[in-house]
Amino acid sequence: TQNRMKLMADNYEDDHLKTAPDQTNHKPSPDQMIPPLLSLSENRNKLKLYIAHLTDLCHDRDPSILSVLTPPPHLSPRQPTSLGGGATQDDFGAVGTGVGVESGELQEYANSVLQQIADYCPDILEQVVNALEESC
């Protein structure tokens, strides 16, 4: 079960935490940068929901399971970043970099939560794996 969960986490990272492809000398216009940023933001939000679900399962069982972990600040609700019509490539690049870093930190935290669950409540891990397999 732990190996399946690790494989699923690795696949999530491969599929959902990719940033825009490497740029050569050609820089995309802000309009070209919007879809990848939206996709990255959507995947980050899915990861937040996944973490919230795992956290709820742990708290229902035993709140101390996750007491050794410190959630990243990105888990707290915040207002979305707004880029007006005058946004530049640098503005979009900064947002993309921030979302990418945030997603990476969230993925690391999700991996830590999964490890704690595997160590202390493997039956919860089995429940999560089965639910994920059914949804695919």
N, C-alpha and C positions, 0 to 999 in steps of 0.2 A: 504494500500500500504506500509506503514511504517513497519507494522508487517511482511508482506511478505519479504521485503527487509532485515529485521533483521534475519528472519529465513534463508534466502539464505546466508547471511553473516556467520551465525553460522554454517550452513552446509559446507560452504567453509572452515571455520576454522577446523571443524572436519575432513573433507576429505583431505585437502591439506596441513595443517600445522603440520602434525604429523612428529615427528622425529623417528629415529630408535627405536625399542622396547628396553625396559630396559634390560641391560646386567647383567648377573650373573657373575660368575667367568670366563666364557669363553669370550674371546675378539675376535671379527671377524678379519680376515686378511684384509689388505687394499683392496684386490680385492673384498671382500664381502661388503665393505663399499661404493664402488663406486656407485652402482645402487641407493641406498637410497639418496645419496648426489645429484646425477643427478636429481632425481625426485623432491627433495626439491628445488633445484635450478630452475628447470623448473616451478614449481608452484610459486616460488617467482617472476619469470619473467612474468608469466601470471598476477599476482597481480599488478605488475608495469604497464602493459598495461591497465588493468582495471582502475587503478588510473589515468593514462594519459587520457583515454577516458572521465572519469568523469570530470576531470579538464578542458579538452577542451570544454565540454558541458557548464560548468559554465562560462568559460571565454567568450564563444560566447554570452551568455545571459547577464552576468554582472560580470566583473572581481572582483568586491568587495565582491562577495559571499564568496570567500575563503581567503580573505585578513586577517582574524583573525587566520588562520591556518599556522603553520610553517611546511613545508614538511620535512620529515626525510632526512638526508644526503644520504641515500641509493637510493634515486630517481635519483640522478645524475649519468650519465653513467660512468662506470669504467671498467677497464680491468679485465677479469676473472682471478680468482686465478689459478695458474698452479702448479700442484704437479707432479714433475718428477718421474721417475721410482724408485727412492730411498726413496719415501715417507713412513713415518712410521704411525702406528696407531694414534699416538698423532697428527701428521700433519693432518690426515683426521678428527680426532675428533675436532680439532680446527676449521677447515673449516666448519664442520657440525654445530658446536655451533654458529659460526658467521652467517651462513646462517639462522639458526633457529631464532636467535635474530633479525636479519634483517627482516625476514618474519613477525615476531610478531609485530615489529614496523610499518612495512608497513600496516599490517592488521588494527592496531589501527588508523593509518592515514586514511585509506580507510573508516573506520567506521565514523570518524570525518567528512570526505568529504560527506558521505551519509547523515549524520545528518544535515549538513549545507544545502544540497540540499533539504532535507525534510522540513526544516524550512523556506527556502526562495523561492524555486522553486519546489513545489511538482509535477508539470507537467513534469519536467525533470526526477524526480524519477519514475514516472509512465512510461515514455518512456524507461528508463533503465530496469525496471522490465519486461515490455512487451518484450523487446529485449532478455533478459535473458531467459524468459519462452519459447520464440520461438526457441532459440538455444538448449534447452534441449530436 
